[in-house]
């Protein structure tokens, strides 16, 4: 994955209080990072190494990268998502991710909450 100086605006770090959760930060003009969202894994059977790869892809997308790592061969499933509807004045956007193996129904995998970054890629 290539990073360009001006694209490394978003980063993630493990949540200090919650297991299987991460905070997403945006770098401000002053160089300080402030939290803009969180990512919480709902599927307790998911390997943390896979979660980290998914987060790298998500943060890469926020930073404007077109291509992420292909994870389908590793997971044996497709990752689907649902953007929850929100009112115009609500700055929080919730996105629920699901895994689908091709059998039965999809299973909730994780939830991403972002605040005030509508213009992200």
For each residue, the residues with C-beta under 8 A, 3 or more apart:
1: 56 60 65 68 69
2: 65
3: 7 8 63
4: 7 8
5: 8
6: 9
7: 3 4 63 64 65
8: 3 4 5 11 27 63
9: 6 26 27 62 63
10: 24 25 26 27 36 59 62 63 120
11: 8 24 25 27 33 59
12: 22 23 24 25 39 55 58 59
13: 22 23 25
14: 21 22 23
15: 18 19 21 22 23 38 40
16: 23
17:
18: 15 21 40
19: 15
20: 40 41 44 48 51
21: 14 15 18 38 39 40 41
22: 12 13 14 15 38 39 40 55
23: 12 13 14 15 16 35 37 38
24: 10 11 12 35 36 37 38 39 58 59 62 112 114
25: 10 11 12 13 33 34 35 36
26: 9 10 33 34 36 117
27: 8 9 10 11 31 32 33
28: 31 32 33 34
29:
30:
31: 27 28
32: 27 28
33: 11 25 26 27 28
34: 25 26 28
35: 23 24 25 38
36: 10 24 25 26 114 115 116 117
37: 23 24 112 113 114 115 117
38: 15 21 22 23 24 35 112 113
39: 12 21 22 24 55 58 110 111 112 113
40: 15 18 20 21 22 110 111
41: 20 21 44 46 51 109 110
42: 108 109 110 111
43: 46 99 107 108 109 110
44: 20 41
45:
46: 41 43 50 51 109
47: 50 51
48: 20 51 52
49: 52 53
50: 46 47 53 54 71 74 75
51: 20 41 46 47 48 54 55 110
52: 48 49 55 56
53: 49 50 56 57 69 71 74
54: 50 51 57 58 71 79 110
55: 12 22 39 51 52 58 59
56: 1 52 53 59 60 68 69
57: 53 54 60 61 68 69 71
58: 12 24 39 54 55 61 62 112
59: 10 11 12 24 55 56 62 63
60: 1 56 57 63 65 68
61: 57 58 64 65 68 121
62: 9 10 24 58 59 117 120 121
63: 3 7 8 9 10 59 60 121
64: 7 61 121
65: 1 2 7 60 61 68
66:
67:
68: 1 56 57 60 61 65
69: 1 53 56 57
70: 73
71: 50 53 54 57 74 75 79
72: 75 76 77 78
73: 70 76
74: 50 53 71
75: 50 71 72 79 99
76: 72 73 101
77: 72 99 100 101 102
78: 72 99 100 101 102
79: 54 71 75 97 98 99 100 109
80: 97 98 99 100 106
81: 95 96 97 98
82: 95 96 98
83: 93 94 95
84: 93 94 95 96
85:
86: 90 92 93 94
87: 90
88:
89:
90: 86 87 93
91: 115 116
92: 86 113 114 115
93: 83 84 86 90 113 114 115 118
94: 83 84 86 111 112 113
95: 81 82 83 84 111 112 113 114
96: 81 82 84 108 110 111 112
97: 79 80 81 108 109 110 111 112
98: 79 80 81 82 106 107 108 109
99: 43 75 77 78 79 80 106 107 109
100: 77 78 79 80 106 107
101: 76 77 78 104
102: 77 78
103:
104: 101
105:
106: 80 98 99 100
107: 43 98 99 100
108: 42 43 96 97 98 111
109: 41 42 43 46 79 97 98 99
110: 39 40 41 42 43 51 54 96 97
111: 39 40 42 94 95 96 97 108
112: 24 37 38 39 58 94 95 96 97
113: 37 38 39 92 93 94 95
114: 24 36 37 92 93 95 117 120
115: 36 37 91 92 93
116: 36 91
117: 26 36 37 62 114 120
118: 93
119:
120: 10 62 114 117
121: 61 62 63 64
